[in-house]
């Protein structure tokens, strides 16, 4: 069978509200997420057995069990007749960067397995499987702008997300999400919402998106800054770029992003930042619409 290919797109938390700690040890979240055009390349060659080859600029940064293999074995456990194969991962996103890279890789593997074994499982089963792999995997499986709630397992697509561009900047250091959550204090947490929000509909308006995001922040930012003060320099550099409308930490960091109205503005800002900060990982990209 011909090799199947997909992209594990970088996930940006445009907002991230931490509403409190749950009885199960997770945190209650509300986060608007969007996906960039760039990401890790994942390929599946369907065949007997299971194997994984990792290459790319950030391949050596991966440590421990890989979520692609975990996802494949979990799917096989549910559906023993599922055909697996050889996965090839080209790791182009930084590791432990706040971009959902490992979760996106796992979700990508599930999508490829679904294509390779059409009808093996229904959509609800794939979503349930994704939820068992990690809090970010359901959103990454959906792979479109959405509101994440609960610990991340509840994913509601948003309507008419506007076209816009972004610059991503990482100072070149990893930051584990568990460490960031571990230093959260009560003053970092958002107040619980007074009433649940309906389905978000931005009407294709960049201004409406900015207005929504401006009223909310990333509640992990103070904790992340306490562990990685270099984040402050990244945010300041992004905010100083011509055309920046919003600059913020993504997820638990340390990657930060700035939103721009056009791809040309983002590419110009990225070029300027690379000239000043040649050791940072900097990319200009478009955010995927609905």
Number of C-alpha atoms within 10 A of each C-alpha: 8 8 15 16 17 16 20 32 28 28 28 27 29 28 23 27 24 25 20 16 14 12 8 7 8 14 17 17 24 23 24 23 24 25 28 25 16 19 22 23 20 24 21 24 20 20 14 10 9 15 16 15 12 15 14 13 11 15 17 11 11 14 8 5 8 15 20 25 19 14 24 22 16 17 24 15 11 13 12 11 11 20 19 23 19 18 24 19 22 21 24 18 23 26 22 20 26 24 28 28 26 26 28 29 31 29 32 29 28 23 17 24 25 19 12 22 14 11 10 19 15 10 11 9 13 18 20 12 19 26 19 13 18 17 20 25 29 26 30 29 23 17 24 22 29 25 24 23 20 17 21 21 20 18 23 18 20 21 16 15 24 21 17 21 22 29 27 27 27 24 20 16 17 17 19 16 17 9 13 21 16 10 15 18 11 11 9 18 17 18 11 14 10 6 6 7 8 8 12 17 15 18 14 16 15 18 14 15 18 15 12 16 17 14 8 15 19 22 22 24 22 18 19 26 17 13 14 17 13 16 24 15 11 24 20 12 17 25 18 12 20 13 18 19 17 17 24 26 32 26 27 28 27 32 29 28 28 26 28 27 18 15 19 14 19 27 18 15 25 21 14 13 22 15 9 10 15 10 11 17 17 21 19 26 22 20 25 19 18 17
